[in-house]
Amino acid sequence: MKRGGFLAVVLLFSMISPVMAHHGTAGYDMSNMTTFAKATITEIEWTNPHCQIRFDVTNDKGDLQHWTLEAPPPSMLAPREWTRKSLQAGDVVKMEFHAAKNGSPFGIIQRVTFPDGKILRAYPDRPDSKTE
């Protein structure tokens, strides 16, 4: 009986490891912050395991770019003053995030600044989240 319980625990931990690995930041350029001063929100997915924020920006050449940012789940955002309605399609905000290393239009959100100066931080425990 004891051996069966031990094997069950080992099996459980072997399954948890791959799940935890997908939450890493290795695919993002964590040493640099990408900033768009005028990002137009197109869609928000307030879901688990991660919220998704989609927005459009116009690059220096005048081309429209569609971006998607990963955000923490609602259970982590709510204590940080985020709500399901914090961002709405059509809102124009400043977006700050760590972009994908491979150059794709994807990233992990750091903070959003509204025209009135209000800031929503996604990861206030990260050192770069406190710089303005």
Steps between C-alpha positions, in 0.01 A plus 500: 500500500777745589683425176182563297452838669860596435469404133182704473679807638793450262259464207313815605821706516616366164175630346520838674848580369399534131198708598713742700756525219256672265484796737863595439615822337781354288319592178478868594766769497487570872798737483315752281163669527300557183275805521222623276368843600175460304371145496135447408343214691313257273411215734543373856467140606441491877571129537716236663775398487603840357315809392575618147513863390485572129577842356595675179777752439631675194874458451747763371425398140128553547419128502234370738630234740285264707651402836401250769626521855482234765386620840458329837170323573204696641576370851837681489379814322198570722707576815703740283191711424427343160142409413336333206421852375835670566578493129236525231521465124575845359698625803825670403769441763873477549609134505828384654605140467777253430482394136562153363864436416411351162355828373138386488236752615458337836612591850444489872334810647667711762273802535233713335484878536174681426477854357402630846825359643349199678733199488405134522789269573482136407807386694571749780749262655737526204773763546431679170132548584574791732685716249295768332 
